[in-house]
Amino acid sequence: MAHRNDYGMVELGHSYIERAFQIDPNSYYAKNGLAEIERAQEFARTDRKIAQAMAGMPSEAQYQTVSAFTESERFRYLPKFAETAYIRGDMLDYYQRDERGARSCWEFARRYGQDALRLAPRFRGDGKNYGNAVYAANMVLGMIVMRLDGDIKSATHHLLAASETPSTEIPTYLSMKLPVAILRYGGIDQREVVIEYLERCGRTIARPDIHFLDDAQKLRKGIMPIWYQYQIAKLK
């Protein structure tokens, strides 16, 4: 009975979001809510092997399992595996001070991200999935080369590569971490790269919580946006 009630509540929430979208098709929250529901439904339809693989900690066994997926499955889910591995490493590093465990997670995140970009040219016609996948993979790889390699030049390359893709959605966890790291450890040239990234995003993405074009103008005036001030305290 509990499962039926839970399902009913999900359906009710879905109906509310659809109604909100009908009232205001331009609402970021309505569009984002529908996109999240669509992703959840698609994931529920997917073979359980993907959900089971993603539930574990990044490991060689997990990597080999993912490598055995079909190409279309790999391209769709490799960026998610990369993000998940990065986040697990972030949690180990920040909350448990487990540098060895964090580094292991980040190395797997690097491998997943690199694999996603290698597959990307074959899926260029896959609509928003292509853009979202390339965006996410580049943002993960940018953070990895910053944190593990100290390579800010490659990090800025990944930031701009992410903004070149036709993505209309930005994952909340990684959306501004790479710009913050580049601003923190870079110089004037790197600040210009972040400004270019913000201006590119501002032309295609509408989010009420991040004002890309306004923030680009603030940076040109030497003013750090609020997201920088919020995240800098957590950045090593």
Backbone as JSON, one array per atom type, in Angstrom:
{
  "sequence": "MAHRNDYGMVELGHSYIERAFQIDPNSYYAKNGLAEIERAQEFARTDRKIAQAMAGMPSEAQYQTVSAFTESERFRYLPKFAETAYIRGDMLDYYQRDERGARSCWEFARRYGQDALRLAPRFRGDGKNYGNAVYAANMVLGMIVMRLDGDIKSATHHLLAASETPSTEIPTYLSMKLPVAILRYGGIDQREVVIEYLERCGRTIARPDIHFLDDAQKLRKGIMPIWYQYQIAKLK",
  "N": [[0.83, -1.21, 0.0], [1.99, 1.2, 0.73], [3.71, 1.65, -1.37], [1.93, 2.15, -3.42], [0.77, 4.52, -2.54], [3.03, 6.19, -2.58], [3.57, 6.18, -5.31], [1.27, 7.43, -6.22], [1.6, 9.99, -5.15], [3.84, 10.83, -6.58], [2.77, 10.89, -9.15], [0.88, 12.88, -8.76], [2.52, 15.08, -8.2], [3.79, 15.25, -10.65], [1.65, 15.98, -12.28], [1.14, 18.54, -11.28], [3.47, 19.92, -12.01], [3.29, 19.73, -14.79], [1.0, 21.27, -15.16], [1.92, 23.74, -14.28], [3.77, 24.26, -16.27], [2.07, 24.5, -18.46], [0.76, 26.85, -17.79], [2.88, 28.68, -17.71], [5.01, 28.4, -20.07], [7.62, 29.24, -20.28], [8.77, 29.08, -17.82], [11.51, 28.46, -15.81], [11.67, 26.66, -13.64], [9.48, 24.97, -14.09], [10.11, 23.85, -16.61], [12.56, 22.65, -15.97], [11.73, 20.88, -14.01], [10.06, 19.12, -15.46], [11.98, 18.07, -17.18], [13.6, 16.71, -15.37], [11.81, 14.76, -14.46], [11.39, 13.38, -16.83], [13.97, 12.34, -17.25], [14.17, 10.69, -15.0], [12.1, 8.85, -15.46], [13.02, 7.68, -17.8], [15.36, 6.53, -16.87], [14.27, 4.68, -15.11], [13.17, 2.92, -16.9], [15.36, 1.82, -17.99], [17.72, -0.87, -18.26], [18.35, -2.7, -15.3], [21.02, -3.08, -14.8], [22.5, -0.77, -15.17], [21.67, 1.0, -13.14], [22.44, -0.53, -10.94], [25.2, -0.68, -11.29], [25.91, 2.02, -11.02], [25.36, 2.47, -8.38], [27.45, 1.58, -6.83], [30.77, 2.23, -5.38], [33.26, 4.01, -7.26], [35.34, 1.91, -9.15], [37.67, -0.5, -10.49], [36.26, -2.75, -11.25], [33.68, -1.69, -11.55], [34.2, 0.06, -13.66], [34.87, -1.72, -15.75], [32.44, -3.02, -15.99], [30.79, -0.94, -16.93], [32.08, -0.47, -19.32], [31.25, -2.58, -20.81], [28.71, -1.99, -21.63], [26.33, -1.12, -24.23], [27.2, 1.05, -27.02], [25.46, 3.27, -27.24], [24.27, 3.27, -24.73], [26.52, 3.72, -23.15], [27.37, 6.28, -24.02], [25.22, 7.83, -23.2], [25.23, 7.49, -20.43], [27.85, 7.63, -19.44], [28.79, 10.33, -18.84], [27.26, 10.77, -16.54], [28.24, 8.8, -14.82], [30.81, 9.82, -14.61], [30.34, 12.31, -13.35], [29.2, 11.38, -10.94], [31.31, 9.89, -9.85], [33.15, 11.96, -9.51], [31.81, 13.55, -7.6], [31.61, 11.76, -5.46], [34.32, 11.56, -4.82], [34.77, 14.21, -4.08], [33.21, 14.37, -1.76], [34.52, 12.52, -0.1], [36.97, 13.8, 0.16], [36.33, 16.33, 1.27], [34.67, 15.91, 3.54], [35.64, 13.63, 4.89], [38.36, 13.78, 4.78], [39.84, 12.05, 3.25], [42.22, 11.67, 1.3], [43.46, 9.82, -0.4], [41.36, 8.07, -1.12], [39.71, 9.93, -2.38], [41.28, 10.75, -4.55], [41.39, 8.37, -6.0], [38.69, 8.09, -6.78], [38.47, 10.38, -8.38], [40.24, 9.81, -10.44], [38.9, 7.74, -11.72], [36.68, 9.2, -12.51], [37.9, 10.84, -14.37], [38.56, 8.95, -16.36], [36.01, 8.05, -17.14], [34.94, 10.47, -18.13], [36.73, 11.06, -20.24], [36.24, 8.86, -21.88], [33.59, 9.39, -22.6], [33.86, 11.72, -24.17], [35.37, 10.7, -26.25], [33.5, 9.1, -27.5], [31.66, 10.96, -28.32], [31.68, 12.26, -31.0], [30.31, 10.41, -32.61], [27.72, 10.66, -31.89], [26.72, 13.1, -32.51], [24.37, 14.02, -33.66], [22.43, 13.61, -31.79], [20.58, 15.37, -30.58], [19.68, 17.21, -27.66], [20.86, 15.48, -25.86], [23.45, 15.04, -26.74], [24.64, 17.6, -26.4], [24.32, 18.0, -23.59], [25.77, 15.83, -22.59], [28.4, 16.28, -23.53], [28.92, 18.74, -22.37], [28.79, 18.1, -19.57], [30.85, 16.15, -19.35], [33.14, 17.66, -20.05], [33.14, 19.59, -18.0], [33.59, 18.03, -15.73], [36.12, 16.93, -16.39], [37.59, 19.28, -16.52], [37.65, 20.09, -13.82], [39.04, 17.94, -12.78], [41.62, 18.09, -13.99], [42.44, 20.45, -12.87], [42.48, 19.88, -10.08], [43.95, 17.5, -9.74], [46.14, 17.67, -11.48], [46.96, 20.29, -11.55], [46.71, 21.88, -13.77], [45.93, 24.57, -15.21], [45.67, 25.63, -17.75], [44.68, 23.55, -19.39], [42.31, 23.23, -18.03], [40.9, 25.61, -18.57], [40.54, 25.22, -21.27], [38.74, 23.05, -21.27], [36.58, 24.3, -20.04], [35.75, 26.23, -21.95], [35.19, 24.49, -24.05], [33.02, 23.15, -23.02], [31.12, 25.19, -23.05], [30.71, 25.52, -25.71], [29.0, 23.62, -26.64], [25.66, 22.61, -27.63], [24.05, 22.75, -25.24], [21.25, 23.09, -23.09], [20.8, 22.79, -20.51], [22.18, 22.87, -17.26], [24.06, 21.06, -14.97], [23.49, 21.25, -11.48], [25.38, 20.8, -9.41], [28.01, 20.91, -10.46], [28.02, 23.2, -11.91], [29.17, 25.82, -11.44], [31.58, 25.32, -10.24], [34.0, 24.84, -11.64], [34.45, 27.39, -12.99], [34.81, 28.92, -10.63], [37.15, 27.79, -9.51], [39.01, 28.39, -11.53], [38.94, 31.18, -11.53], [39.9, 31.61, -8.95], [42.55, 30.59, -8.93], [43.69, 31.48, -11.25], [44.79, 34.1, -13.55], [44.52, 37.34, -15.11], [44.09, 36.64, -17.81], [42.83, 34.17, -17.56], [40.54, 34.97, -16.24], [39.24, 36.31, -18.28], [38.54, 34.15, -19.87], [36.63, 32.89, -18.27], [34.69, 34.89, -18.29], [34.0, 34.83, -21.0], [32.91, 32.28, -21.09], [30.64, 32.63, -19.41], [29.21, 34.52, -20.91], [28.64, 33.08, -23.23], [27.01, 31.02, -22.16], [24.96, 32.62, -21.21], [23.64, 33.37, -23.49], [22.16, 31.21, -24.3], [21.03, 29.88, -22.16], [18.63, 30.03, -19.61], [18.42, 30.75, -16.34], [17.07, 31.2, -13.14], [18.64, 31.38, -10.88], [21.25, 31.91, -11.56], [22.74, 34.57, -13.05], [23.96, 34.9, -15.86], [24.9, 36.77, -17.88], [24.82, 39.22, -16.51], [26.62, 38.62, -14.48], [28.93, 38.27, -15.93], [29.42, 40.91, -16.7], [29.91, 42.0, -14.18], [32.32, 40.75, -13.51], [33.98, 41.91, -15.41], [34.2, 44.39, -14.34], [35.65, 43.86, -12.14], [34.31, 42.8, -9.99], [33.39, 40.17, -7.91], [31.06, 37.61, -8.53], [28.12, 36.46, -6.69], [27.97, 33.67, -6.51], [30.63, 32.95, -6.62], [31.66, 33.98, -4.25], [30.23, 32.45, -2.46], [31.08, 29.79, -2.93], [33.85, 29.8, -2.72], [34.86, 29.47, -0.17], [34.74, 26.76, 0.25], [36.56, 25.73, -1.44], [39.59, 24.16, -2.19]],
  "CA": [[0.0, 0.0, 0.0], [2.86, 2.38, 0.78], [4.24, 1.92, -2.7], [0.86, 2.76, -4.22], [0.65, 5.92, -2.12], [4.19, 6.92, -3.09], [3.39, 6.36, -6.74], [0.23, 8.43, -6.4], [2.16, 11.3, -4.86], [4.7, 11.18, -7.7], [1.9, 11.28, -10.26], [0.27, 14.17, -8.42], [3.55, 16.08, -8.41], [3.98, 15.36, -12.1], [0.53, 16.75, -12.83], [1.31, 19.94, -10.88], [4.52, 20.5, -12.83], [2.75, 19.89, -16.14], [0.08, 22.4, -15.12], [2.74, 24.94, -14.19], [4.35, 24.46, -17.59], [0.99, 24.99, -19.32], [0.51, 28.25, -17.42], [4.03, 29.49, -18.12], [5.97, 27.52, -20.77], [8.99, 29.77, -20.16], [9.22, 28.94, -16.44], [12.69, 27.61, -15.65], [11.4, 25.58, -12.7], [8.58, 24.01, -14.72], [10.86, 23.13, -17.64], [13.55, 21.82, -15.32], [11.02, 19.8, -13.34], [9.66, 18.15, -16.48], [13.18, 17.4, -17.66], [14.02, 15.77, -14.33], [10.87, 13.64, -14.49], [11.68, 12.61, -18.05], [15.19, 11.58, -17.02], [13.89, 9.65, -14.01], [11.3, 7.82, -16.11], [13.88, 6.95, -18.74], [16.27, 5.72, -16.08], [13.5, 3.56, -14.58], [12.95, 1.98, -17.99], [16.65, 1.28, -18.39], [18.11, -2.13, -17.62], [18.81, -2.52, -13.92], [22.47, -3.16, -14.72], [23.07, 0.58, -15.07], [21.41, 1.49, -11.79], [23.26, -1.31, -10.0], [26.6, -0.27, -11.45], [26.08, 3.38, -10.52], [25.18, 2.5, -6.93], [28.7, 1.25, -6.15], [31.88, 3.17, -5.42], [34.08, 3.86, -8.46], [36.33, 0.85, -9.02], [38.0, -1.13, -11.77], [35.16, -3.64, -11.58], [32.6, -0.86, -12.08], [34.61, 0.57, -14.97], [34.75, -2.81, -16.71], [31.01, -3.25, -16.19], [30.3, 0.14, -17.79], [32.7, -0.64, -20.64], [30.53, -3.64, -21.52], [27.42, -1.48, -22.1], [26.29, -0.75, -25.64], [27.74, 2.39, -27.24], [24.45, 4.29, -26.93], [24.14, 3.32, -23.26], [27.73, 4.33, -22.61], [27.38, 7.72, -24.27], [24.18, 8.46, -22.4], [25.45, 7.41, -18.98], [29.24, 7.89, -19.02], [28.91, 11.61, -18.12], [26.67, 10.62, -15.2], [29.22, 8.06, -14.03], [31.91, 10.75, -14.35], [29.88, 13.26, -12.32], [29.01, 10.67, -9.68], [32.65, 9.59, -9.32], [33.74, 13.21, -9.03], [31.12, 13.97, -6.38], [32.04, 10.85, -4.38], [35.65, 12.0, -4.42], [34.62, 15.49, -3.39], [32.7, 14.1, -0.42], [35.59, 11.89, 0.66], [38.01, 14.79, 0.42], [35.87, 17.45, 2.1], [34.08, 15.51, 4.82], [36.39, 12.59, 5.58], [39.79, 14.05, 4.61], [40.41, 10.83, 2.68], [42.82, 12.11, 0.04], [43.72, 8.67, -1.26], [40.09, 7.64, -1.68], [39.23, 10.97, -3.29], [42.08, 10.7, -5.78], [40.95, 7.2, -6.75], [37.4, 8.43, -7.4], [38.68, 11.38, -9.43], [40.87, 9.17, -11.6], [37.84, 7.06, -12.46], [35.89, 10.27, -13.14], [38.67, 11.23, -15.56], [38.42, 7.9, -17.38], [34.63, 8.1, -17.66], [34.79, 11.69, -18.92], [37.48, 10.91, -21.48], [35.51, 7.9, -22.72], [32.4, 10.07, -23.13], [34.27, 12.62, -25.25], [35.79, 9.9, -27.4], [32.3, 8.62, -28.18], [30.78, 12.08, -28.69], [31.49, 12.54, -32.44], [29.37, 9.46, -33.22], [26.36, 10.96, -31.44], [26.54, 14.55, -32.67], [23.0, 14.31, -34.05], [21.53, 13.14, -30.74], [19.87, 16.47, -29.93], [20.17, 17.78, -26.39], [21.68, 14.51, -25.15], [24.83, 15.3, -27.14], [25.11, 18.81, -25.73], [24.4, 17.8, -22.15], [26.85, 14.89, -22.3], [29.71, 16.93, -23.77], [29.06, 19.76, -21.32], [29.09, 17.48, -18.29], [32.17, 15.52, -19.41], [34.17, 18.69, -20.02], [33.2, 20.23, -16.69], [34.25, 17.09, -14.83], [37.53, 16.85, -16.74], [38.22, 20.53, -16.13], [37.92, 20.05, -12.38], [40.06, 16.92, -12.52], [42.97, 18.58, -14.34], [42.79, 21.48, -11.89], [42.73, 19.35, -8.74], [44.97, 16.45, -9.74], [47.31, 18.0, -12.3], [47.32, 21.7, -11.43], [46.85, 22.34, -15.16], [44.87, 25.54, -15.43], [45.52, 25.83, -19.19], [43.74, 22.53, -19.86], [41.02, 23.48, -17.39], [40.2, 26.64, -19.34], [40.14, 24.59, -22.54], [37.53, 22.27, -21.01], [35.49, 25.23, -19.75], [35.26, 26.77, -23.21], [34.62, 23.38, -24.82], [31.69, 22.91, -22.46], [30.2, 26.26, -23.45], [30.49, 25.46, -27.16], [28.01, 22.6, -26.96], [24.27, 23.13, -27.63], [23.35, 22.33, -24.03], [20.33, 24.07, -22.51], [20.68, 22.43, -19.1], [23.45, 22.83, -16.57], [23.93, 20.36, -13.69], [23.66, 22.23, -10.41], [26.54, 20.58, -8.55], [29.27, 21.29, -11.1], [27.8, 24.32, -12.82], [30.07, 26.96, -11.27], [32.8, 24.93, -9.53], [35.18, 25.07, -12.48], [34.72, 28.83, -13.06], [35.34, 29.41, -9.35], [38.54, 27.34, -9.38], [39.83, 29.13, -12.49], [39.05, 32.55, -11.02], [40.7, 31.6, -7.72], [43.95, 30.28, -9.14], [44.17, 32.05, -12.5], [45.08, 35.53, -13.62], [43.64, 38.14, -15.95], [43.73, 35.88, -19.01], [41.86, 33.15, -17.17], [39.28, 35.65, -15.95], [38.6, 36.57, -19.57], [37.95, 32.88, -20.3], [35.4, 32.71, -17.49], [33.73, 35.86, -18.82], [33.52, 34.29, -22.29], [32.03, 31.15, -20.75], [29.38, 33.17, -18.91], [28.48, 35.17, -22.01], [28.11, 32.02, -24.09], [25.89, 30.4, -21.46], [23.88, 33.59, -21.1], [22.91, 33.49, -24.76], [21.34, 30.02, -24.57], [20.49, 29.26, -20.93], [17.92, 30.93, -18.7], [18.28, 30.2, -14.99], [16.81, 32.3, -12.2], [19.62, 31.42, -9.8], [22.54, 32.36, -12.07], [22.54, 35.6, -14.05], [25.23, 34.76, -16.58], [25.36, 38.0, -18.54], [25.09, 40.21, -15.47], [27.83, 38.23, -13.76], [30.05, 38.55, -16.83], [29.68, 42.33, -16.59], [30.52, 42.23, -12.87], [33.72, 40.34, -13.57], [34.71, 42.91, -16.2], [34.42, 45.52, -13.43], [36.43, 43.42, -11.0], [33.43, 42.4, -8.89], [33.15, 38.73, -7.92], [29.64, 37.27, -8.38], [27.74, 35.86, -5.42], [28.3, 32.24, -6.5], [32.06, 32.83, -6.32], [31.83, 34.25, -2.82], [29.63, 31.34, -1.71], [31.8, 28.54, -3.09], [35.29, 29.92, -2.52], [35.22, 28.97, 1.16], [34.83, 25.31, 0.2], [37.52, 25.35, -2.47], [40.97, 24.02, -1.73]],
  "C": [[0.86, 1.26, 0.0], [3.4, 2.72, -0.59], [3.18, 2.58, -3.58], [0.72, 4.24, -3.86], [1.81, 6.76, -2.65], [4.03, 7.2, -4.58], [2.34, 7.44, -7.01], [0.74, 9.83, -6.15], [3.08, 11.76, -5.99], [3.86, 11.64, -8.88], [1.25, 12.63, -10.01], [1.28, 15.3, -8.64], [3.81, 16.33, -9.87], [2.88, 16.21, -12.71], [0.65, 18.23, -12.49], [2.36, 20.63, -11.76], [4.04, 20.71, -14.26], [1.8, 21.08, -16.21], [0.84, 23.72, -15.06], [3.35, 25.28, -15.54], [3.3, 25.0, -18.57], [0.7, 26.46, -19.06], [1.64, 29.15, -17.9], [5.09, 28.58, -18.75], [7.42, 27.99, -20.66], [9.55, 29.63, -18.75], [10.4, 27.98, -16.36], [12.36, 26.41, -14.77], [10.47, 24.54, -13.3], [9.32, 23.18, -15.76], [11.87, 22.18, -17.01], [12.9, 20.64, -14.62], [10.59, 18.72, -14.3], [10.86, 17.38, -17.01], [13.67, 16.37, -16.66], [13.11, 14.55, -14.31], [11.14, 12.75, -15.69], [12.92, 11.75, -17.87], [14.95, 10.43, -16.05], [13.08, 8.51, -14.63], [12.14, 6.99, -17.07], [14.83, 6.03, -17.99], [15.55, 4.5, -15.51], [13.25, 2.5, -15.63], [14.24, 1.27, -18.4], [16.94, -0.02, -17.64], [18.7, -1.85, -16.24], [20.34, -2.54, -13.8], [23.11, -1.79, -14.55], [22.88, 1.14, -13.67], [22.27, 0.76, -10.77], [24.71, -0.9, -10.08], [26.84, 1.1, -10.84], [25.99, 3.45, -9.0], [26.49, 2.25, -6.18], [29.72, 2.37, -6.21], [32.67, 2.96, -6.71], [35.18, 2.83, -8.22], [36.63, 0.3, -10.41], [36.88, -2.06, -12.21], [33.99, -2.85, -12.16], [32.95, -0.37, -13.48], [34.47, -0.5, -16.05], [33.28, -3.12, -17.0], [30.44, -2.21, -17.16], [30.85, -0.02, -19.21], [32.0, -1.7, -21.48], [29.15, -3.2, -22.0], [27.49, -1.25, -23.61], [26.82, 0.68, -25.79], [26.72, 3.47, -26.87], [24.24, 4.4, -25.43], [25.34, 4.02, -22.66], [27.71, 5.84, -22.82], [26.37, 8.44, -23.39], [24.56, 8.54, -20.93], [26.89, 7.65, -18.53], [29.4, 9.25, -18.33], [28.33, 11.54, -16.7], [27.6, 9.85, -14.28], [30.4, 8.97, -13.67], [31.54, 11.74, -13.24], [29.78, 12.58, -10.96], [30.36, 10.35, -9.04], [33.32, 10.85, -8.79], [33.13, 13.63, -7.69], [31.51, 13.07, -5.21], [33.43, 11.23, -3.89], [35.61, 13.3, -3.64], [34.16, 15.28, -1.95], [33.78, 13.46, 0.46], [36.65, 12.9, 1.07], [37.55, 15.83, 1.44], [35.43, 17.0, 3.49], [34.92, 14.5, 5.59], [37.9, 12.78, 5.52], [40.52, 12.81, 4.08], [40.98, 11.17, 1.31], [43.06, 10.95, -0.92], [42.43, 8.18, -1.92], [39.54, 8.64, -2.68], [39.97, 10.91, -4.61], [41.67, 9.51, -6.65], [39.64, 7.48, -7.48], [37.6, 9.39, -8.57], [39.36, 10.79, -10.65], [39.85, 8.38, -12.41], [36.93, 8.08, -13.15], [36.58, 10.73, -14.42], [38.47, 10.22, -16.7], [37.02, 7.91, -17.99], [34.43, 9.32, -18.56], [35.51, 11.59, -20.25], [36.78, 9.94, -22.43], [34.29, 8.55, -23.36], [32.77, 10.97, -24.31], [34.76, 11.86, -26.47], [34.6, 9.39, -28.2], [31.48, 9.75, -28.81], [30.61, 12.3, -30.19], [30.48, 11.61, -33.11], [27.92, 9.79, -32.88], [26.03, 12.45, -31.59], [25.09, 14.92, -33.01], [21.97, 13.94, -33.0], [20.95, 14.29, -29.93], [20.52, 16.95, -28.65], [21.03, 16.79, -25.62], [23.16, 14.71, -25.48], [25.38, 16.51, -26.38], [25.29, 18.63, -24.24], [25.56, 16.89, -21.78], [28.22, 15.54, -22.45], [29.96, 18.01, -22.73], [29.52, 19.12, -20.02], [30.48, 16.86, -18.28], [33.29, 16.55, -19.33], [34.27, 19.37, -18.66], [33.87, 19.33, -15.67], [35.75, 17.06, -15.12], [38.27, 18.14, -16.38], [38.57, 20.57, -14.66], [39.02, 19.05, -12.06], [41.46, 17.45, -12.84], [43.39, 19.71, -13.41], [43.25, 20.84, -10.58], [43.86, 18.32, -8.72], [46.26, 16.87, -10.44], [47.79, 19.43, -12.12], [47.47, 22.36, -12.79], [45.71, 23.3, -15.51], [44.64, 25.81, -16.92], [44.52, 24.81, -19.76], [42.36, 22.74, -19.26], [40.23, 24.54, -18.15], [39.75, 26.11, -20.7], [38.83, 23.81, -22.35], [36.33, 23.19, -20.73], [34.9, 25.79, -21.04], [34.63, 25.69, -24.08], [33.22, 23.06, -24.32], [30.69, 23.94, -22.96], [29.94, 26.28, -24.95], [29.39, 24.48, -27.54], [26.61, 23.18, -26.89], [23.46, 22.68, -26.43], [22.44, 23.45, -23.54], [20.12, 23.8, -21.03], [22.07, 22.39, -18.48], [23.27, 22.12, -15.24], [24.27, 21.3, -12.54], [24.95, 22.04, -9.63], [27.83, 21.12, -9.17], [29.18, 22.59, -11.89], [28.82, 25.44, -12.66], [31.36, 26.59, -10.54], [34.05, 25.19, -10.36], [35.46, 26.56, -12.68], [35.31, 29.4, -11.77], [36.81, 29.03, -9.2], [39.46, 28.13, -10.31], [40.01, 30.58, -12.04], [39.97, 32.61, -9.81], [42.19, 31.46, -8.01], [44.53, 30.86, -10.43], [44.44, 33.54, -12.41], [44.09, 36.24, -14.54], [43.17, 37.37, -17.18], [42.67, 34.83, -18.69], [40.51, 33.77, -16.8], [38.52, 35.95, -17.24], [37.94, 35.3, -20.12], [36.64, 32.63, -19.56], [34.31, 33.67, -17.98], [33.14, 35.36, -20.14], [32.56, 33.12, -22.05], [30.66, 31.65, -20.29], [28.55, 33.79, -20.03], [27.91, 34.14, -22.97], [26.89, 31.36, -23.44], [24.69, 31.34, -21.41], [23.06, 33.74, -22.36], [21.97, 32.31, -25.0], [20.63, 29.46, -23.35], [19.84, 30.32, -20.06], [17.74, 30.24, -17.36], [18.06, 31.35, -14.01], [17.85, 32.43, -11.11], [21.0, 31.87, -10.25], [22.28, 33.35, -13.21], [23.83, 35.75, -14.86], [25.74, 36.07, -17.15], [25.66, 39.1, -17.53], [26.39, 39.9, -14.74], [29.07, 38.45, -14.62], [30.43, 40.03, -16.74], [30.32, 42.69, -15.25], [32.0, 41.88, -12.89], [34.55, 41.35, -14.36], [35.03, 44.14, -15.34], [35.23, 45.14, -12.2], [35.62, 43.01, -9.8], [33.15, 40.9, -8.99], [31.66, 38.44, -7.69], [29.37, 36.53, -7.08], [28.09, 34.39, -5.36], [29.78, 32.02, -6.22], [32.28, 32.99, -4.82], [31.29, 33.1, -1.97], [30.51, 30.1, -1.75], [33.28, 28.62, -2.75], [35.73, 29.38, -1.17], [35.41, 27.46, 1.18], [35.89, 24.81, -0.76], [38.91, 25.27, -1.88], [41.91, 24.61, -2.76]]
}
